[in-house]
Amino acid sequence: MRSTIILRPADMSDAALLMAWRNDAATRSASHSAALVSPAEHRQWLQAQLRNPDMQLYIAESDGTAVGTVRAAGDNGVAELSWTVAPEARGRGYAKAMVAALANRIAGPIRAEIKAGNMASVKVAEHAGMSFQQQSGDVLHYVRAALTDPQS
């Protein structure tokens, strides 16, 4: 990856792109739910996310091309991060860059739940400053304490 990652807020015009990424076989295999999502279900989910004041949902772009999505869902003062890289952009370091960019904007504690065996996402979480906390079932829990000097 040579260029800088820009995070822009997602909106309803991103629905088809986000759904395609969500329904990608590799994405589903690394997700808590491997089921395909219908267009109606996805539209309803996206509308709810965009209305939620505790949600930050971004499209990551490199040189004007969408390369992934990253989100932070607030829960009791902790932001849970999740991410997806566009299938055609995988393996180029975009996940590390986009997750770190969002993590560095969040002053409070952050966490991520990663499916056991997903070493790529483990490396992303660690790059963003998170450390392994525990494993429950097939889920690895990564956390980072609040920052003392967050970036904006």
TIKE-445472 format. One record per residue (C-alpha): residue number from 0; residue in three letters; chain; x, y, z negated. Coordinates in nm, 4 decimals, decimal comma. Last residue first. Layout:
@n: NUM; res: ALA; chain: A; x: X; y: Y; z: Z .
...
This chain:
@n: 151; res: SER; chain: A; x: -0,8263; y: 1,4045; z: -1,5572 .
@n: 150; res: GLN; chain: A; x: -0,5441; y: 1,2265; z: -1,7354 .
@n: 149; res: PRO; chain: A; x: -0,5893; y: 1,0971; z: -2,0899 .
@n: 148; res: ASP; chain: A; x: -0,3399; y: 1,1821; z: -2,3692 .
@n: 147; res: THR; chain: A; x: -0,3962; y: 0,9722; z: -2,6849 .
@n: 146; res: LEU; chain: A; x: -0,5682; y: 0,6978; z: -2,4937 .
@n: 145; res: ALA; chain: A; x: -0,8267; y: 0,4800; z: -2,6666 .
@n: 144; res: ALA; chain: A; x: -0,7277; y: 0,1170; z: -2,7144 .
@n: 143; res: ARG; chain: A; x: -0,7002; y: -0,1208; z: -2,4199 .
@n: 142; res: VAL; chain: A; x: -0,8778; y: -0,4531; z: -2,3927 .
@n: 141; res: TYR; chain: A; x: -0,8802; y: -0,7783; z: -2,1927 .
@n: 140; res: HIS; chain: A; x: -1,1258; y: -1,0628; z: -2,2531 .
@n: 139; res: LEU; chain: A; x: -1,0755; y: -1,3843; z: -2,0566 .
@n: 138; res: VAL; chain: A; x: -1,3949; y: -1,5682; z: -1,9645 .
@n: 137; res: ASP; chain: A; x: -1,4189; y: -1,9439; z: -1,8990 .
@n: 136; res: GLY; chain: A; x: -1,5473; y: -2,0230; z: -2,2466 .
@n: 135; res: SER; chain: A; x: -1,4448; y: -1,7409; z: -2,4730 .
@n: 134; res: GLN; chain: A; x: -1,0853; y: -1,6303; z: -2,4326 .
@n: 133; res: GLN; chain: A; x: -0,9262; y: -1,3645; z: -2,6471 .
@n: 132; res: GLN; chain: A; x: -0,7530; y: -1,0261; z: -2,6570 .
@n: 131; res: PHE; chain: A; x: -0,5320; y: -1,0108; z: -2,3487 .
@n: 130; res: SER; chain: A; x: -0,3882; y: -0,6650; z: -2,3017 .
@n: 129; res: MET; chain: A; x: -0,5106; y: -0,3713; z: -2,0954 .
@n: 128; res: GLY; chain: A; x: -0,2809; y: -0,0977; z: -1,9678 .
@n: 127; res: ALA; chain: A; x: -0,4138; y: -0,0657; z: -1,6118 .
@n: 126; res: HIS; chain: A; x: -0,1312; y: -0,2906; z: -1,4850 .
@n: 125; res: GLU; chain: A; x: -0,2459; y: -0,5538; z: -1,7358 .
@n: 124; res: ALA; chain: A; x: -0,5995; y: -0,5426; z: -1,5986 .
@n: 123; res: VAL; chain: A; x: -0,4760; y: -0,5682; z: -1,2386 .
@n: 122; res: LYS; chain: A; x: -0,2435; y: -0,8585; z: -1,3244 .
@n: 121; res: VAL; chain: A; x: -0,5337; y: -1,0454; z: -1,4880 .
@n: 120; res: SER; chain: A; x: -0,7434; y: -0,9657; z: -1,1796 .
@n: 119; res: ALA; chain: A; x: -0,4921; y: -1,1395; z: -0,9511 .
@n: 118; res: MET; chain: A; x: -0,4590; y: -1,4273; z: -1,1981 .
@n: 117; res: ASN; chain: A; x: -0,8246; y: -1,5238; z: -1,1684 .
@n: 116; res: GLY; chain: A; x: -0,7859; y: -1,8611; z: -1,3448 .
@n: 115; res: ALA; chain: A; x: -1,0211; y: -1,7745; z: -1,6278 .
@n: 114; res: LYS; chain: A; x: -1,2896; y: -1,5316; z: -1,5090 .
@n: 113; res: ILE; chain: A; x: -1,2068; y: -1,1812; z: -1,6170 .
@n: 112; res: GLU; chain: A; x: -1,3989; y: -0,9629; z: -1,8622 .
@n: 111; res: ALA; chain: A; x: -1,2616; y: -0,6114; z: -1,8850 .
@n: 110; res: ARG; chain: A; x: -1,2216; y: -0,3589; z: -2,1644 .
@n: 109; res: ILE; chain: A; x: -1,1698; y: 0,0103; z: -2,2199 .
@n: 108; res: PRO; chain: A; x: -1,1181; y: 0,2288; z: -2,5255 .
@n: 107; res: GLY; chain: A; x: -1,1831; y: 0,5979; z: -2,5014 .
@n: 106; res: ALA; chain: A; x: -1,0011; y: 0,8611; z: -2,2987 .
@n: 105; res: ILE; chain: A; x: -1,1145; y: 0,7332; z: -1,9606 .
@n: 104; res: ARG; chain: A; x: -0,9524; y: 0,9031; z: -1,6631 .
@n: 103; res: ASN; chain: A; x: -0,6435; y: 0,6784; z: -1,6782 .
@n: 102; res: ALA; chain: A; x: -0,8662; y: 0,3704; z: -1,6522 .
@n: 101; res: LEU; chain: A; x: -1,0176; y: 0,5022; z: -1,3285 .
@n: 100; res: ALA; chain: A; x: -0,6841; y: 0,5517; z: -1,1535 .
@n: 99; res: ALA; chain: A; x: -0,5485; y: 0,2284; z: -1,3030 .
@n: 98; res: VAL; chain: A; x: -0,8419; y: 0,0369; z: -1,1551 .
@n: 97; res: MET; chain: A; x: -0,7932; y: 0,1982; z: -0,8139 .
@n: 96; res: ALA; chain: A; x: -0,4166; y: 0,1466; z: -0,7953 .
@n: 95; res: LYS; chain: A; x: -0,4100; y: -0,2093; z: -0,9258 .
@n: 94; res: ALA; chain: A; x: -0,6960; y: -0,3111; z: -0,6974 .
@n: 93; res: TYR; chain: A; x: -0,5356; y: -0,1482; z: -0,3930 .
@n: 92; res: GLY; chain: A; x: -0,2134; y: -0,3468; z: -0,4208 .
@n: 91; res: ARG; chain: A; x: -0,2145; y: -0,4797; z: -0,0622 .
@n: 90; res: GLY; chain: A; x: -0,3353; y: -0,8362; z: -0,1160 .
@n: 89; res: ARG; chain: A; x: -0,6974; y: -0,7668; z: -0,0332 .
@n: 88; res: ALA; chain: A; x: -0,7986; y: -0,4924; z: 0,2089 .
@n: 87; res: GLU; chain: A; x: -1,0000; y: -0,6987; z: 0,4618 .
@n: 86; res: PRO; chain: A; x: -1,2041; y: -0,8593; z: 0,1833 .
@n: 85; res: ALA; chain: A; x: -1,2892; y: -0,5209; z: 0,0295 .
@n: 84; res: VAL; chain: A; x: -1,1577; y: -0,5127; z: -0,3259 .
@n: 83; res: THR; chain: A; x: -1,3989; y: -0,5522; z: -0,6145 .
@n: 82; res: TRP; chain: A; x: -1,3794; y: -0,4011; z: -0,9588 .
@n: 81; res: SER; chain: A; x: -1,5091; y: -0,4143; z: -1,3145 .
@n: 80; res: LEU; chain: A; x: -1,4339; y: -0,1951; z: -1,6136 .
@n: 79; res: GLU; chain: A; x: -1,6188; y: -0,2068; z: -1,9441 .
@n: 78; res: ALA; chain: A; x: -1,6061; y: 0,1320; z: -2,1141 .
@n: 77; res: VAL; chain: A; x: -1,6213; y: 0,1174; z: -2,4932 .
@n: 76; res: GLY; chain: A; x: -1,8167; y: 0,3696; z: -2,7014 .
@n: 75; res: ASN; chain: A; x: -2,1060; y: 0,1356; z: -2,7732 .
@n: 74; res: ASP; chain: A; x: -2,1293; y: 0,0183; z: -2,4108 .
@n: 73; res: GLY; chain: A; x: -2,0327; y: 0,2448; z: -2,1227 .
@n: 72; res: ALA; chain: A; x: -2,0078; y: 0,0809; z: -1,7810 .
@n: 71; res: ALA; chain: A; x: -1,6994; y: 0,1710; z: -1,5820 .
@n: 70; res: ARG; chain: A; x: -1,6944; y: 0,0921; z: -1,2123 .
@n: 69; res: VAL; chain: A; x: -1,4500; y: 0,0176; z: -0,9343 .
@n: 68; res: THR; chain: A; x: -1,5148; y: -0,0323; z: -0,5650 .
@n: 67; res: GLY; chain: A; x: -1,2944; y: -0,1320; z: -0,2788 .
@n: 66; res: VAL; chain: A; x: -1,1012; y: -0,0380; z: 0,0348 .
@n: 65; res: ALA; chain: A; x: -1,3200; y: 0,2352; z: 0,1876 .
@n: 64; res: THR; chain: A; x: -1,1190; y: 0,4045; z: 0,4627 .
@n: 63; res: GLY; chain: A; x: -1,0414; y: 0,7778; z: 0,4506 .
@n: 62; res: ASP; chain: A; x: -0,6648; y: 0,7276; z: 0,4230 .
@n: 61; res: SER; chain: A; x: -0,7218; y: 0,4982; z: 0,1259 .
@n: 60; res: GLU; chain: A; x: -1,0633; y: 0,5031; z: -0,0350 .
@n: 59; res: ALA; chain: A; x: -1,1964; y: 0,3628; z: -0,3600 .
@n: 58; res: ILE; chain: A; x: -1,5755; y: 0,3794; z: -0,3918 .
@n: 57; res: TYR; chain: A; x: -1,6803; y: 0,4724; z: -0,7411 .
@n: 56; res: LEU; chain: A; x: -1,9426; y: 0,3840; z: -1,0002 .
@n: 55; res: GLN; chain: A; x: -1,9357; y: 0,5513; z: -1,3412 .
@n: 54; res: MET; chain: A; x: -2,2164; y: 0,4264; z: -1,5616 .
@n: 53; res: ASP; chain: A; x: -2,3336; y: 0,5578; z: -1,8992 .
@n: 52; res: PRO; chain: A; x: -2,5595; y: 0,8207; z: -1,7380 .
@n: 51; res: ASN; chain: A; x: -2,7490; y: 0,5421; z: -1,5560 .
@n: 50; res: ARG; chain: A; x: -2,9323; y: 0,6785; z: -1,2525 .
@n: 49; res: LEU; chain: A; x: -2,6670; y: 0,5565; z: -1,0065 .
@n: 48; res: GLN; chain: A; x: -2,6576; y: 0,2137; z: -1,1667 .
@n: 47; res: ALA; chain: A; x: -3,0376; y: 0,1761; z: -1,1534 .
@n: 46; res: GLN; chain: A; x: -3,0462; y: 0,2718; z: -0,7845 .
@n: 45; res: LEU; chain: A; x: -2,7651; y: 0,0244; z: -0,7164 .
@n: 44; res: TRP; chain: A; x: -2,9455; y: -0,2629; z: -0,8905 .
@n: 43; res: GLN; chain: A; x: -3,2725; y: -0,1957; z: -0,7046 .
@n: 42; res: ARG; chain: A; x: -3,0891; y: -0,1754; z: -0,3709 .
@n: 41; res: HIS; chain: A; x: -2,9046; y: -0,4983; z: -0,4504 .
@n: 40; res: GLU; chain: A; x: -3,2181; y: -0,6877; z: -0,5410 .
@n: 39; res: ALA; chain: A; x: -3,3927; y: -0,5668; z: -0,2222 .
@n: 38; res: PRO; chain: A; x: -3,0909; y: -0,6526; z: -0,0036 .
@n: 37; res: SER; chain: A; x: -3,0717; y: -1,0014; z: -0,1567 .
@n: 36; res: VAL; chain: A; x: -2,7851; y: -1,1004; z: -0,3852 .
@n: 35; res: LEU; chain: A; x: -2,6038; y: -1,4297; z: -0,3294 .
@n: 34; res: ALA; chain: A; x: -2,5409; y: -1,6247; z: -0,6481 .
@n: 33; res: ALA; chain: A; x: -2,1892; y: -1,6623; z: -0,7911 .
@n: 32; res: SER; chain: A; x: -2,2721; y: -1,4818; z: -1,1135 .
@n: 31; res: HIS; chain: A; x: -1,9934; y: -1,4037; z: -1,3609 .
@n: 30; res: SER; chain: A; x: -1,7810; y: -1,3070; z: -1,0627 .
@n: 29; res: ALA; chain: A; x: -1,4568; y: -1,4565; z: -0,9257 .
@n: 28; res: SER; chain: A; x: -1,6336; y: -1,7063; z: -0,6955 .
@n: 27; res: ARG; chain: A; x: -1,8760; y: -1,4339; z: -0,5858 .
@n: 26; res: THR; chain: A; x: -1,5932; y: -1,2057; z: -0,4754 .
@n: 25; res: ALA; chain: A; x: -1,4285; y: -1,4873; z: -0,2792 .
@n: 24; res: ALA; chain: A; x: -1,7583; y: -1,5717; z: -0,1048 .
@n: 23; res: ASP; chain: A; x: -1,8376; y: -1,2108; z: -0,0094 .
@n: 22; res: ASN; chain: A; x: -2,1854; y: -1,1225; z: -0,1400 .
@n: 21; res: ARG; chain: A; x: -2,0636; y: -0,8337; z: -0,3561 .
@n: 20; res: TRP; chain: A; x: -1,8482; y: -0,6901; z: -0,0743 .
@n: 19; res: ALA; chain: A; x: -2,1390; y: -0,7007; z: 0,1698 .
@n: 18; res: MET; chain: A; x: -2,3690; y: -0,5521; z: -0,0946 .
@n: 17; res: LEU; chain: A; x: -2,1302; y: -0,2648; z: -0,1625 .
@n: 16; res: LEU; chain: A; x: -2,1043; y: -0,1835; z: 0,2081 .
@n: 15; res: ALA; chain: A; x: -2,4804; y: -0,1983; z: 0,2616 .
@n: 14; res: ALA; chain: A; x: -2,5528; y: 0,0220; z: -0,0417 .
@n: 13; res: ASP; chain: A; x: -2,2877; y: 0,2889; z: 0,0217 .
@n: 12; res: SER; chain: A; x: -2,5426; y: 0,5443; z: 0,1505 .
@n: 11; res: MET; chain: A; x: -2,7117; y: 0,5080; z: -0,1885 .
@n: 10; res: ASP; chain: A; x: -2,4237; y: 0,6839; z: -0,3608 .
@n: 9; res: ALA; chain: A; x: -2,0768; y: 0,5971; z: -0,4888 .
@n: 8; res: PRO; chain: A; x: -1,8657; y: 0,8642; z: -0,6553 .
@n: 7; res: ARG; chain: A; x: -1,5298; y: 0,9099; z: -0,4850 .
@n: 6; res: LEU; chain: A; x: -1,2054; y: 0,7567; z: -0,6035 .
@n: 5; res: ILE; chain: A; x: -0,9043; y: 0,8432; z: -0,3886 .
@n: 4; res: ILE; chain: A; x: -0,6185; y: 0,5959; z: -0,3607 .
@n: 3; res: THR; chain: A; x: -0,2892; y: 0,7327; z: -0,2357 .
@n: 2; res: SER; chain: A; x: -0,1189; y: 0,5869; z: 0,0658 .
@n: 1; res: ARG; chain: A; x: 0,1533; y: 0,3283; z: 0,1086 .
@n: 0; res: MET; chain: A; x: 0,0000; y: 0,0000; z: 0,0000 .
